């Protein structure tokens, strides 16, 4: 089995092949993200602690965190899942992945050094590889150079040199993200002002609608009262109990109740 070991502190990575299975038994039956002492790998690894970050089996299928098995399973994967990169929007695909438990059928096991031991390992801890790119976010640039909010972040951007033969040397800087400028503050003030205007407009429209609804409700009550009175007058006139209860008088009372002159 091959061990792909990385050391984030130096940025180095090394691939070693271990033929003796007895040295690998300490990793068997361990799950991904488990921290294991690397002492059985040899005397130079004394004191080292590594974390299992993944691996591939002999057919190239990757280990997937959360799948509690030794063998392979076929899972329906979508955007956001590990071991799958969708080619189209909303695409899902059933892929073969390996469980997160280490066994002897792996060809490569990925390890990350968590704690350094007593001795240096050549090609892994004795050399430092500088980072190719610096931070891009404004808050991370401030954190790297210990800057305050009053300092200008643009002067501290890590620039990348671009050297070409026969041309003047120049550098390239990334666009700083989340940089607070007067224009950004102006846009923020405009958004807040527009939000206040929308709130005020909604309040006024709601007030006007409430008044109109009250007016309509009042008119509806008047109409219902007039209809009730008209029915009452017709019923009284038909029984002959009041001498002036005829159709014309009932109409007059009805329209007067509606405040309409006829």
Protein Blocks (a to p, Z undefined) as FASTA:
>chain_A
ZZddddfknopacddddfblklmmmmgopaehiacdfklnomklgoiacddfbdcdfkop
acdehiacfbdcdddddehiahiacfbghiacddddddfbdcfkbfbdcdddfbdcfbdc
ehklmpccddfbdcfbfklmmmmnopafkbcfklmcccdddddehiacdddddddehiac
fklmmmmmmmmmmmmmmmmmmmmmmmmmmmmmmmmmmmmmmmmmmmmmmmmmmmmmmnom
afklcfklmmmmmmmmnopaZZ
